[in-house]
Every structure is written in structure tokens, then in C-alpha cells.
């Protein structure tokens, strides 16, 4: 604002003209230069001096003729004061929002690269990181598939920038699209700045006590009726407080972030019979990410998810529509599959990202901890294998505590995720997992005479690919997945050497699924999603070998050759809450049949 000096005369006309002109011209200049508030304060000071002079002039003989000019001046002064108060509030809110930016939940953060942050002066980075994160959050919202409004998903249309943290809708949509590199966490908090505003809460209940810390959570509760194959297919009602998960994240500085996932399953754990609990408490993630640039982020040694299959990485209940997780994620890919691990990830080009991980190998051991001897070997007397023709790989996950792993072997996983720009609404990934040996220390075969014979090495390779497509400008959504497992020496699997007839495993396992869903937007803005999913999988293919073969116990019973039909409805009052109802028809090729149909309802949440 160009302030001009003025000589106030008793007539007051020159005062009104000169100051008003200065306000008009100065305001336009100040807006252009972003210095409106200081200029307005200077203008108010000038106006105040003019008002005092005008007040003194009221006693002059010309008071009657100058009254309207003074009133106009006072009205302008009041208007300016109101504008200043408004700008002060806006400035205060903007500073509070910047100071309160904190890490996103580990559940989504652990699979998504961070904002672009170079290892340079932190003062220069904080401002640019904030803008980059907000732009990325807007982009993730515009590319959302699971929760995007079809009317706003036109090609090339971009969501407006907003000076606020990504909402649950944008976080979930970004996870669903798997469209790295979207922000893994929000801009680094200024650890030396003022405390966060009351709006940045832990669960919305209390202000976050530590700048840079954020805690999210997700969970699911299930109930319904299921056939029990062990009771000859009898329908039995049940309830399961399946999981409650806390997601603490801490932003150490501009380029180092800690993520964790702490889970309570099936109601918790207890040791007394009258506690009526038989669940688990688990650490599913705990690691530090060190970001160098968009192309390389180092993940420290810790507990991490194996980066194979979309559902293993993004297993929150708001990201799939059935009450239970998709069938391929309950055996061929043993979700939630986590292990001691380290690795790195980043962007190759826009729309194409990679991740490489070294982890503790899966183990062909599925028995209790007391079968893990103090000598680091399996104890004699028989044991259950971790890989079999009934549950596939579900029991093969290695432990993460007390140095109780039964192998020195490391496994290697490489994953590519892609969101091609030429096909809006499409996202997918492909991954390969390789372990040179899944046979644990001290593994043995048992023959009919009770002799225990040592088992040799057995390499395992898993290939998985999946795709998701939300047709633009419609409610139609399509998903598909394929998984394939190969064993180099299946004769060394415990399931083929345990004198049990119905769990034998062949050279390969495989499975595939296809799903169709449609999103209807209710008048109350609920997202209503009916869906159907078809799944086919076979855990007992040909090529079975082992001591069971020589003893005539290598029959392909058909228990592991299964087909699933899932049909149901998912209702989202908002993207962070879902109510579910679905029926599952299970068919296998055994003599008695699967006898495992189920009708389940559930509620899931993530925030």
C-alpha cells in the first residue's frame, strides 16, 4: 500500500478523498504482494490519527457541514477493523495447521512412499514439503477408485488443493488405488514449533501429546452362522471380536519416520479357564523408513509385511467387501504375512514403483512353541507341518520373537505396482517371493514303524499378480487375482511324510479369483456396494512324493480342491466405516463335500 500524507482541514473533504484513495490502491497492491495484514495495520494507524483530528474539529464552526464525512470515515475504520480480525484468525489457523502436521497411520504408511524430501536444510524443506504433500493428497483423492464419486472422476479432472490433512476418504482411496508415490505420511512436523492445535487429536479424544506423533486404528467384528464340517455340516451360530489394531506413527524428522502396528485378535489372550479368551496380541509392523528421494527409501531392519498380494499389504476391512478376507488371502497368501525384514523401495517412473525386501524365510512348521526345542531344532515325537493340502501356507509364517526361528534361511521378495496414466481408474501389482529352503532345522519324516528320518532341502517360489479397475464415470468396479506356488522338492514337505491321508501336497499350488461390484450413491450419501466374487483354488495338484507315497498314503482326497461363491452387500456410511452381509457357498471335491457354507455379518472401521 502506498501511504500518502494528508493535511486534515476542518472541512474534512481532503482527508476523506486522500485516505480512501490510499486504501483502494494500497489494498490491491498488498494483495498482489501477499502483505495485506501489515499494510492494513499501517492504514488503520493513519485513519485513527485522522479520526482524532476530525473529532477535534467538531467544535469548529464548520461542524454541521463536516458531520457526514466524519461518519463515512468512521464506517471505513470499523470495516477495516473487522477485516483485520478476520485475517488474524486465518493466519493463526494456517500456522497451527502447519505445526500440527503429523505422520499418517502405519497401516497405510507402511506401504506408501513418503513426500519428496531431500537431505538438505530442513528450513528450506518444510515449506515445500507441505505444499507437495497437499498436492499429492489431492491427486490421490482424484484418482480414488473405491470411494470416488463417479460424477467427479472424469479424466483430467483434478481435486482442489486444501490446506488440511488428507481425510479418511483420501487415505483409503490412495491405498485402494495403490498409486504410489502418494504420501506415506503428511509433511514433517516442526518439532521446534508451537504445540498442535486442538483439532489434531488421538482418536479425537485428546490433543496429541507429542508433536510428530499420530495414532490411528482399525478393527472388525463378525457374527453369523456357519456349517461345521467337524459336526457333519451342522449350522452353528457364533460371534468373533476378530481384531482391534492400533497404528502409531512418529515423524522423527523431515526424512525419518517410525511406523508400527499392534494387534489384538479374537478378544485378547488369557491363561485362566474362566477368562474365556483364546486370542492373540501381535506386533505386525515396527520399522523406520529413511527417505533419500522419490526413487529410494531405505527401510530399516524390523517387523514388516511381505510385499506380495494387495490384500496382504492393504488388509483393512474397509478395503474389501466380504466379511472375511478374500479366499486367496487365507492360504496361498497367508495374510497377515509379516516377518523380520529389511529392504528399500521407490519410484521407477511416474505410475510405476518397486519394492525389494529381504526377510526371514517361511518355515514348514505349524505346531506349537513347545515343539521348538531349546537347541533350535524340532523336538522328536511328531509335529504338524506349516505347509499342507488343507490350509496351504497359512501356518508357515515364522515367529518374530525370542530367537525361536527354526531356520537360518533368508527369503527375497520383489514387487512392482503400477497405475498407467493411459488407463484411468486402473491399478495393479505383480510380485515374486523366493526362499531357497523352507525345511526347518531338525525336520523329519515319520514312517509306520515310528522311525524319524531327516528331510532335505525344499525351495519355494510364489508368484502373485492382481488388478483393480473402477470404470470412470460409473459405479462399476472389477477386481482379479492369481497366485501360484511351486516347490522344488515336495517329497521333503512334512505333510507328505506324516502318515496323514488328507493333507498331502503336490508339486504346485494355485488359485485365482474374479470379482464384480457396483457402487450406488444413496440420497444420504451412503456408498452401497453389492458384489459377487468367484474363487477357484487347488492345494493338492499332482506330483505328490514322500514317505506317505511308499506307504500308500498319498491320495488326492479333494479337500484342497475348492470353489467359492461369495455374494453380499457392503454399506459405507462414510469411507472409514462399513457394514457387511454376505453368503459364501463352498464346494470341494472330497467324498463328503466341504460342508462349510456360511452366512456372516460384520462391521469394520479404519481411521
LINRAMO-V43843 format. One record per helix or strand. SS is the DSSP state (h for helix, s for strand). FROM is the first residue (numbers start at 1). TO is the last residue. If there is no record, write none. Layout:
# LINRAMO-V43843
<<SS:FROM:TO> <SS:FROM:TO>>
This chain:
# LINRAMO-V43843
<<h:13:33> <h:36:57> <h:63:99> <h:106:109> <h:122:142> <h:150:152> <h:168:177> <s:201:202> <s:206:207> <s:213:228> <h:229:231> <s:234:251> <s:256:265> <h:273:275> <s:280:293> <s:296:305> <h:310:313> <h:317:319> <h:327:329> <s:330:330> <s:334:334> <s:338:349> <s:352:360> <h:369:371> <s:372:372> <s:378:378> <s:388:388> <s:392:392> <s:410:418> <s:426:435> <s:444:446> <s:452:454> <s:460:470> <s:476:487> <h:490:492> <h:494:497> <s:508:521> <s:527:538> <h:547:550> <s:561:574> <s:577:588> <s:598:606>>
